[in-house]
């Protein structure tokens, strides 16, 4: 979908905001999250401050997109627009707290489904796995093997969070993280361990093509 020239004065700002909102929503559902963030951010910025309801509607889509791209919403923004449903979820993603993530998704399931964002928010769980993996690797790093981590470490961490998972499933999740670019490294099947890249093993999410 091609955008009209945003600087073209023939288009009233209200129409441009509406266009950008729907274009951003479409991009989100098509998995084009960078484009979705761009369009929805424009709609939010240019939407009149008097239209609190419309700004809140834009944020329902913009916040999940930003979380997917590693940009957590500020508490002040969530309080201003009464969107506390996202506060604990963003925190769970940031901390890699899978148990809390599942609880929050269940607690606010009806709201997320009605808003049409439940499946989008489910995608943010992969970031929770990434952040948990990063924490485990930082805590468990050994001088003699700085970039090698046995898969049992992840299994024990998940068990501590109340998540039961066998080694094959853990290996599958880590492989998906590597394939998607969230982690740089590889799985050593013979040693049953994760081998991280010596340089920048956890690339900034803003640098990924999401």
C-alpha positions in Angstrom: 0.0 0.0 0.0 1.6 3.3 -1.1 1.4 6.3 1.2 0.2 9.6 0.0 2.8 12.4 0.3 2.5 13.3 3.9 3.6 16.8 3.3 1.0 17.4 0.6 -1.3 20.1 2.0 -4.2 18.7 -0.1 -4.7 16.1 2.6 -6.2 17.2 5.9 -4.2 16.0 8.9 -7.2 14.0 10.2 -7.3 12.0 7.0 -3.5 11.4 7.1 -3.7 10.2 10.7 -6.6 7.8 9.8 -4.7 6.5 6.8 -1.5 6.0 8.8 -3.4 4.2 11.5 -5.0 1.7 9.2 -1.8 1.3 7.1 0.1 0.6 10.3 -2.5 -1.9 11.6 -2.3 -3.7 8.2 1.5 -3.8 8.3 1.3 -5.2 11.9 -1.0 -8.0 10.9 1.2 -8.8 7.9 4.3 -9.0 10.1 5.9 -5.9 8.8 6.7 -4.5 12.2 9.2 -1.9 11.3 6.7 -0.3 8.8 3.9 -0.7 11.3 5.9 1.2 14.0 6.7 4.0 11.5 3.0 4.4 10.4 1.5 4.0 13.9 4.0 6.4 15.5 3.1 9.0 12.9 -0.6 8.5 13.6 0.0 8.8 17.4 2.2 11.9 17.1 -0.1 13.8 14.7 -3.4 12.8 16.4 -4.7 15.8 18.3 -4.0 15.7 22.0 -7.7 16.4 22.6 -8.6 13.0 21.1 -7.6 10.9 24.1 -9.8 7.9 22.9 -8.1 7.8 19.4 -4.6 8.1 20.9 -5.4 5.2 23.2 -6.7 3.1 20.2 -3.5 3.8 18.3 -1.4 2.7 21.3 -3.2 -0.6 21.4 -1.4 -1.5 18.3 1.7 0.6 18.6 2.7 -0.8 22.1 2.8 -4.5 21.0 4.8 -3.5 17.9 7.3 -1.6 19.9 7.7 -4.4 22.4 8.3 -6.8 19.6 11.1 -4.4 18.5 12.6 -4.3 22.0 11.2 -0.9 22.9 9.4 -1.1 26.2 6.6 1.5 27.0 7.2 4.1 29.7 5.1 3.8 32.8 4.1 7.4 32.5 2.6 6.8 29.0 0.7 3.7 30.2 -0.7 5.6 33.2 -1.7 8.6 31.1 -3.7 6.5 28.7 -4.9 3.9 31.3 -3.2 1.0 29.7 -1.9 -0.9 32.7 -2.5 -4.2 30.9 0.8 -3.7 29.1 3.0 -2.7 32.1 3.5 -6.1 33.7 3.7 -7.8 30.3 6.5 -5.5 29.2 8.3 -6.1 32.5 8.0 -9.9 32.1 9.4 -9.8 28.6 12.3 -7.5 29.7 13.1 -9.8 32.7 12.7 -13.1 30.7 10.0 -14.1 33.3 8.1 -16.8 31.4 5.9 -17.7 34.3 4.7 -14.2 34.8 4.3 -13.7 31.0 1.9 -16.7 30.8 -0.1 -15.5 33.8 -0.5 -12.0 32.5 -1.5 -13.2 29.0 -4.2 -15.4 30.7 -5.3 -12.6 33.1 -5.9 -10.1 30.2 -6.8 -12.6 27.6 -10.3 -11.2 26.9 -9.0 -7.6 26.5 -6.2 -8.7 24.2 -8.5 -10.8 22.1 -11.1 -8.1 21.8 -8.4 -5.6 20.8 -7.2 -8.0 18.1 -3.6 -8.1 19.5 -3.5 -11.4 21.4 -1.6 -13.3 18.7 0.8 -10.4 18.2 1.5 -10.3 21.9 2.1 -14.0 21.9 5.0 -13.3 19.5 6.7 -11.2 22.2 7.3 -14.4 24.2 10.3 -15.1 22.0 11.9 -12.0 23.4 11.3 -13.2 26.9 13.2 -16.4 25.9 16.0 -14.3 24.5 16.3 -12.2 27.6 16.2 -15.2 29.9 18.9 -16.8 27.8 21.0 -13.7 28.0 20.6 -13.6 31.8 21.5 -17.3 32.1 24.6 -16.8 30.0 25.8 -13.8 31.9 25.4 -15.5 35.3 26.8 -18.9 34.2 29.8 -17.6 32.3 33.0 -19.6 33.1 36.6 -18.3 32.4 37.6 -21.6 30.8 34.6 -21.6 28.4 33.3 -18.1 28.2 31.0 -18.7 25.2 29.8 -22.3 25.9 26.7 -23.1 27.9 25.3 -26.6 28.4 21.6 -27.0 27.7 21.0 -28.3 31.2 21.5 -24.8 32.5 18.5 -23.6 30.6 16.4 -26.5 31.7 17.2 -25.8 35.4 16.4 -22.1 35.0 13.1 -22.9 33.3 12.3 -25.4 36.1 12.9 -22.7 38.7 10.4 -20.5 36.8 7.9 -23.4 37.0 8.3 -24.3 33.3 8.9 -28.0 32.6 10.7 -28.5 29.3 12.9 -31.3 27.9 16.3 -30.7 26.3 15.0 -31.2 22.8 12.4 -28.4 23.2 15.0 -26.1 24.7 17.3 -26.9 21.7 14.5 -26.1 19.3 13.8 -22.7 21.0 17.4 -21.7 21.0 17.7 -22.7 17.4 14.8 -20.5 16.5 16.4 -17.6 18.4 19.6 -18.1 16.4 17.7 -18.4 13.1 15.7 -15.2 13.7 18.9 -13.3 14.6 18.1 -12.7 18.2 21.2 -14.7 19.2 24.5 -15.1 17.3 25.9 -18.6 17.8 25.1 -22.2 17.1 24.0 -25.4 18.9 26.6 -28.1 19.4 24.5 -31.3 19.2 27.4 -33.5 20.2 28.2 -31.5 23.3 24.5 -30.5 23.9 25.5 -26.9 24.5 24.9 -23.4 23.1 28.1 -21.9 21.6 27.8 -18.1 21.5 29.6 -15.8 19.1 32.6 -14.1 20.6 31.4 -10.8 19.4 28.0 -9.3 20.1 26.2 -12.5 20.8 23.0 -10.7 21.7 22.5 -8.0 19.0 20.4 -4.9 19.8 16.9 -5.6 18.7 16.8 -2.2 16.9 19.4 -3.5 14.6 17.4 -6.6 13.5 15.1 -6.6 10.5 11.9 -7.3 12.3 
